[in-house]
Structures are given as C-alpha cells and as structure tokens.
Amino acid sequence: GLVLANNGEVSIGRNKKRFIKSLVYKFSINQISEPEKSYLSGYLSFCWSVEPDFISRLKKKYGEMVINNLMGNGQS
C-alpha cells in the first residue's frame, strides 16, 4: 500500500520502511531466508518506482553493493 504524506507526496509509509530496513539488515548479515530475500528484492524495486530517495538512503547506510545485489542489478 501507499501513504499520502503531509506534504502531499506519495510514500510507502514509515512502518513499511522500518520493516524493509530490518530485512536489509538481516540480508547484510546473511540471516535472511530465500523467500524473504525474494520478497525484499521485489519490494525494493517497487519502492524505487514510488520513492527513489528511500533507496538512495538505504545505499548510503548499507552500501550500494548490498542494495544493488538485492535489486538484481549488482554483480554477485
């Protein structure tokens, strides 16, 4: 789902962002199941189309290589 922010822009919402960050962290320490990884990969692609700034912040925090690998455009 999407959320309409106070400034009138569309967002994925704070709770969903927290959930995604927790999955990215689990992925970064290799403690994520294959179904969770698939879900996360798809959701990150969705987030990129809705809120690309969120993906940029994830790249700064967890590293560009980690996020690119999750989104399928990194080199494994």
C-alpha positions in Angstrom: 0.0 0.0 0.0 0.9 3.6 -0.4 0.5 6.5 2.1 -0.1 10.2 1.3 2.4 12.2 3.3 1.6 15.5 4.9 3.4 17.4 2.1 1.1 15.8 -0.5 3.6 13.3 -1.8 3.2 9.6 -2.1 5.2 7.4 0.3 5.4 3.8 1.2 4.9 4.7 4.9 7.1 4.7 8.0 6.1 1.2 9.2 6.9 -0.4 5.9 10.2 1.4 5.7 11.2 0.1 9.1 10.2 -3.4 8.1 12.3 -3.1 4.9 15.3 -1.8 6.8 15.1 -4.7 9.2 15.1 -7.2 6.2 18.0 -5.3 4.5 20.0 -5.6 7.8 19.2 -9.3 8.1 20.4 -9.7 4.5 23.6 -7.8 5.2 24.5 -10.2 8.0 23.4 -13.3 5.9 20.4 -14.2 8.2 17.6 -14.0 5.7 15.6 -16.9 4.1 15.3 -17.2 0.4 11.6 -16.3 0.4 12.3 -13.2 2.5 15.1 -12.3 0.0 12.7 -12.6 -3.0 10.0 -10.5 -1.2 12.6 -7.9 -0.3 14.0 -7.7 -3.8 10.6 -7.2 -5.3 9.6 -4.6 -2.7 12.8 -2.6 -3.2 12.0 -2.4 -6.9 8.5 -1.2 -6.0 10.0 1.4 -3.6 12.4 2.6 -6.3 9.4 3.4 -8.5 7.5 5.2 -5.7 10.2 6.7 -3.5 13.7 6.6 -5.0 15.1 8.8 -2.2 14.4 5.9 0.2 16.6 3.6 -1.9 19.3 6.2 -2.0 19.3 6.4 1.8 19.5 2.6 2.0 22.5 2.6 -0.3 24.2 5.2 1.9 23.5 3.2 5.1 24.1 -0.4 4.0 26.3 0.1 0.9 25.5 0.4 -2.7 26.6 -3.1 -3.5 24.2 -4.7 -0.9 21.2 -2.9 -2.3 22.2 -3.4 -5.9 22.6 -7.2 -5.2 19.1 -7.3 -3.7 17.6 -5.4 -6.6 19.2 -7.7 -9.1 21.4 -5.2 -10.8 24.6 -5.9 -8.9 27.3 -8.4 -9.5 27.0 -11.4 -7.3 
